């Protein structure tokens, strides 16, 4: 697939967009047993952004993630992460993020601040994003992309379960890196 038009300027992006789930990854990384990392992602979510190019303070974004869709490529670990030890999926089936502010830091970067709610606990986080570009693709979709990451402390959201290693130290790190590779299109367009 080739694009028919491109933009590299954030100022050219005004409008409403929805996440293109087929081309978006919302993931996380946790240190495991002090020596390795576990990577995972959520496979079911929805979200969007409304970009106001004239007044960036009026730009808004949201995402709602289905906890049941957690995927670390290990079914037993995924079930444990859904349990009350971690995400308590039965009581809190979604993780949400709702923006409260945006700051453009350059022609290619923004900082998105918002309320992240996990297990019914809301805390403000700021995620720096880099604009990856915008295109009018061969299907006629206005498509944009952003990548960003932030680190949270899982204990801030009431996720305190841990195991102790024989040699000392914790089985699971408190710090969790969130990773976002976002693709979005204008509503009503075809995800291709």
Secondary structure as GFF3:
##gff-version 3
##sequence-region A 1 192
A	DSSP	beta_strand	3	7	.	.	.	ID=ss1
A	DSSP	three_ten_helix	10	12	.	.	.	ID=ss2
A	DSSP	beta_strand	15	19	.	.	.	ID=ss3
A	DSSP	three_ten_helix	21	23	.	.	.	ID=ss4
A	DSSP	beta_strand	25	32	.	.	.	ID=ss5
A	DSSP	beta_strand	36	42	.	.	.	ID=ss6
A	DSSP	beta_strand	45	51	.	.	.	ID=ss7
A	DSSP	three_ten_helix	56	58	.	.	.	ID=ss8
A	DSSP	beta_strand	60	66	.	.	.	ID=ss9
A	DSSP	three_ten_helix	67	69	.	.	.	ID=ss10
A	DSSP	beta_strand	70	71	.	.	.	ID=ss11
A	DSSP	alpha_helix	75	82	.	.	.	ID=ss12
A	DSSP	beta_strand	94	104	.	.	.	ID=ss13
A	DSSP	beta_strand	109	118	.	.	.	ID=ss14
A	DSSP	beta_strand	121	137	.	.	.	ID=ss15
A	DSSP	beta_strand	142	153	.	.	.	ID=ss16
A	DSSP	three_ten_helix	154	157	.	.	.	ID=ss17
A	DSSP	beta_strand	172	185	.	.	.	ID=ss18
###
